[in-house]
Amino acid sequence: MAQVSTVAAVVVTYNRKDKLTTVLDHVLAQTRRPEWIVVVDNASTDGTDQVLKEYEQIDGVVVVRLSENTGGAGGFATGMNKSYELGADFIWIMDDDCYANSDALEELINGHAKAEEAMGMPLPYACSLVKWVDGNICEMNNPGTTWDWGKLIAKGQENVLVTHCSFVSVLFPRWALTKFGLPLTEYFIWFDDQEYTLRITKAGPGVQVLRSVVVHDLGVNRGVNFGDVNASNLWKFEYGARNESSFRLHHENVVSWLKFVARLVQGTRGGNVPWSIRAKLFRKVIEGISFNPKPKMPRSVL
């Protein structure tokens, strides 16, 4: 196994105390156990705090309690920053419904090191293969691949070169945070993971390590589709529409932004989404034109 000085695992949670215990137990059972497990509680109201008091008795478990829900984006930024302050060389992040195989971290570390050696360059992140509870691929967590995605496979590795991924089991080397900063807290939820991993691939591709496997315990195995928006989930899609609109326009180009708008139009039309809901989504698309937050850099207390 590659020699790594220290690893901090980051778990962001909000009102999922039952799943959270399973997540933490899987992290604690890793063949390569992290030096720290940083749990960010996004102001949960379901008794999560009582659960975490038990885990705080375990050496290396660090709980960060937030006074308000900052969403996945704010939670991950907080947890990654705390890990940076602790001096972690690598930061391994995941949601509170992600169950990692016992060797998931060890394989991530090994796969990342082997990929760097083969590529002859530092790589900004490594992500796991994400399955759903039935063993099939989790549709929401498929990474984007590079044009030469099979380059490492051709060299005998079980690794795929990628351009972006979700925040469900991703390993970041410390230098990536030093150079590119933290996830955008202003995104709150949705597209914060794509924005961040696309941002840091300016230093080179990421790598999906196929031997590192986690299970994402979602209710339904389905990717993001604007045809699925309804009154109950509209608030999530509104964040997604605003955030992706901002990213495509400000960090890519007008053509990319227009393609995104066309995809939103086609998706809502195909799903027969009511016009009142479509109008709210498009207001968020317009909001994205002036919405352009900037990355914050991590702090170090070393």
Buried (B, 14 or more C-beta within 10 A) or exposed (E): EBEBEBBBBBBBBBBBBEBBBBBBEBBBEBEBBBBBBBBBBBBBEBEBBEBBEEBEEEEBBBBBEBEEBBBBBBBBBBBBBBBBBBBBBBBBBBBBBBBBBBBBBBBBBBBBBBBBEBBEEEBBBBBBBBBBBEEEEBBBBBBBBBEEBEBBEEEEBBBBBBBBBBBBBBBBBBEBBEBBBBBBBBBBBBBBBBBBBBBBBEBBBBBBBBBBBBBBBBEEBEEBBBEBBEEEEBEBBBBBBBBBBBBBBBEEEEEBBEEBBEEBBEBBEEBEBEEEBBEBBBEBBEBBEEBEBEBBEBEEEE
